[in-house]
Amino acid sequence: MQQLQHPTRCGPQRGLGRAGRQPRPFSGVVRSSAHQQPSAERQPAQRQELSRRDTLLSLLGLPLAAAQLVSGVAPASAFSAPPPGYRLVVDKLDGYRFLSPENWLAVTSSGNDIFLRNPRNVEQNLFIDMTSPSSSRFKSVEDLGSPEDAAARLLDQFLTKEFMSTRIGIARYGEIVSATTREVDGQTYYDVAIRMTSYGSRNAYAATRQEVLKDYALEWDRTLSAVLGVANNRLYTLRLQTNTELYQKEQPTLRAIMDSFRCQEVETA
């Protein structure tokens, strides 16, 4: 188990790399109970694209009620039908897809390419992160070393960057729960799980060590899962977070999301 006990700064979650650009809507979403919608009258290309993106953002902020959105997504026959209770999220421009629970909502202000959260559990969420296409030259996820090497790199990132805090007396601990590899459709993926805990004073105004230790306790306990894959010379990371006490109970959902994640080469004109 590793520990961080110096004053630090808390920041939003990030993956092993960032593309450094603003988030944007997905290319398409397909529900398990899909029914084809009548096509709308054609509009100029720019206006139609804006309408498509606005529609996706508004619908992904709710439990999706439409299957094939007005986004021009190919009919569901192009995919195997998502399991009941899930929707298929596809980003054709960046080259990834995965299954998401139908009731998870989109968060557009996170700074990630895509961020979804469980409205019934504020500590349960997922996001996709990718390295910059102009600065990364990954050929395989094995460029990170072994799964254990990738997990150690991710743990170090959590302890020294993502979960840092400026509060006095904060102690953050992390341990690698698992690190495995699997082959899917000829591609190698790493599956990593890391448990993070945070301890601190319940007194937000504590200024001395004595005041901190007087009311010192566990603040939160979370398990973060990640799927790492490579395509288009970029490292893709699907990150999932849940409170540790529900980690085993939520395994069927977490596993379904992780196993469905694919990153693939983007077709160029």
N, C-alpha and C positions, 0 to 999 in steps of 0.2 A: 504493500500500500504506500502511495506517495502522499506527501503533505505539503501545503503551502500556508505559511503563517505570518507573512508580512503584509503591510498595508497594500492594497491593490485596488484596481478599478474594474467595475462591473460593466460588461459590454454585451451587445446582442450576440446571438449564436452565429458562428460562421463555420464553414467546412474547411477542409485542408487547403482549399484555394478558392479565390473569388474571381468572378468575371469582371467586377468593377463597373457594373452598369445597372440601370434602373430595372426593377421587376416589370414584367409585362404579362398579359393574359396568356392562357394556354392555347395551343392550337386546336384542341378539341377535347370533349368529354363525352363518354358514352355510358349510359346506364344499362343495368341488366334488363329492365323492362322497356327496351327501346321500341318506339314506333316512329315511322318516318313522318316528317312534317312537310307540308306543301312548301315549295320554294317561293321566295319573295320575288317581286319584280326587280329586275336588274337595275343597279344604280352605278354611277361613276365609280371607278376602282377605289379611289382614296376614300370616298364617303362610305362605300360598302365595307371597307376594312375597318374604319372607325366604328361603324355600327356593330360589326361582328365582335370587336373587342369589348365594347361597352356592354353588349348583351352577355358575353361570357363572364365579365367581372360581376355583373349584377346577379346572375344566376348562381355563380359559385359562392356568393355570399349567403345563399339559402340552401336548404336541402333540395337538391335538384329534382325538378318535376318534369323536365323535358329530357328526352334521351338524345336525339340528334339535334344539336343546337343549330341555329341559323348561321353557323360558322363555316359551312361548306365542308364539314367533316364527312368523310366517306361513309357509306352505310355500314351498319354494325356487322354486316356479313363479312367485312374485311377483317374482323377480329373474332376470336372466340368470345362468346357472351360472358360478361363479368358475372361472378357469383352473386347470388341475392344479397343485397345490402351493401354492395360495392359499386363504384363507378370507375371506368377506365379513363385515366388522364393521359393525354398524348401531347407532346410538344414536338412537332415535326421540324421546327426551325433549329432547335438545339439538339434534337436527337435523343429523347428519352421518353419513357412511358412507365406507368405503374398503376396499381389499383389503390383506391382510397375509399374508406367508408363513406357512404352516401351522405351522412349527416355532418361530416367535418366541413368547417367553413373556411373560406379563403381570407387571409390577412394580407392586405395590399401595402401595408406600411412597414414591413419587416426589413426591406432591403435585399431579400433573397429573391432568386428567380421565381420561386413559388413557395408559399408557406400556408399550411393548413393546420387547423386546430380542432380539437374535440370540444364542442360547446358544453358538454356535460362534465368535462374534467380539464381545468385550466392548465394543468401540468402535462397534458398529453398533446403533442403536436408533431408535425413533420415538416421538413423543408428539403429542397434540392439545392445543391451548391456545385459550381463548376469552376475549374481554373480558366484563366483567360485564353482564348484561342490564339492570341498573338504572342504570348510569352511562354506557353507550355508545349512540351514536345514528348508527351507520354506515348509510349508504344503499347504498354501493357500495365495492368495494376501491379504486376510483379516488379516494376521499376521502383516501387516503394520498399522492396525487400519482402520478407515473409509476412504472413498475416500478423504475427506477433510484433514485427517491426512497425507495421502500419498502426497497430493498436497503441504501441508505446508513443509513437509520434502524435497520435490524436490525443492521448492522455496528457502529454506535455503541453499541447495546445490548450486544453481545457484548464490546466492548473496555472499556466503562466500568462494566458491571454483572456479567454472567454469568461472565466468565472472569478476574475480578480475583483477585489473590493477595496475601497478606501477607508472602510470603517475600522476602528481600532479593535484588535483582538479577534478578528475573523480568522477561522481556520478552515481551509478547504482540503478535503481528502479525496483521492481517486484510486480505484483499483480496476484492473482489467478482469472482466468476468469471463469473456470468451473471445477467441480470434480463430476463425476458420476460413477455409477456401472452398469454392465450388465452381464447377464448370456448367455453363448454360449456353446452349446454341453455339458452342465453340469458343465462348468467351469466359475468361476467369473473373470471378468476383470474390472480394473479401467481405466477410460478415464479422463485425466487431461489436462487442457490448462492453460498456464501461460504467461502473457505478460511481457516482459523485455524491459526497455529503458535505454539508456546510454547518459549522458550529459558530455560535456567536452569542453576545449578550442580548437578553430581551429588552434591556434598557437602551434605547436608541441614543440617549444623551450621555452614556457612560464615557468618561474622559480619562479615567485612570485604570490601571490593571486591577486594582481592588474592586472598583465598581463593575468592571467587565466580568470578573470571576464570580461576583455575588449572585448573578442571575444568568449563568452560562448554560446553554442548552442547544440541542439539535434544531437547526432552522429548517432544513429540507434534506431529503434523501431521494435521488433520482437515478434511474438507469437510462443511459443513452445508447441507442443502437445505431449502427451505420452500415450501409452497403457501399462499397467502393468498386468502381468499374472505370474502364477507359474506352473511349471512342473519339474519333476526330482529333486525335492528339491531345485530348483533354481528360482530366481526372474528374469524374462525376461522383458525387457523394449524396446519397439519400440518408437523411438523419431523422431518427425517431427519438422522442423523449417521453418517458412516463414515470410516475412516482414508483419507487422500488417496491412498495407494499403491494402494488397491483401488477408488477412485472410478470409474475408467473401466471396470474389469472388472465392477463391480456395477451398471452403468448399466441393464441390462434389468430388474433387480429394483427398483431405485430408481424408474425411470421408470414401471413398472407400478403401484407404490404411489401415486406422485404423480398420475398421470393418472386414477386411479380415485377420487380424493378428491372428494366432493361435500358442500356444505353447503346445506341447504334449509329452507324455512319450516316451522315446527312447527305441526301442526294443533292448534287449541284447541277445546275442547268448546263 
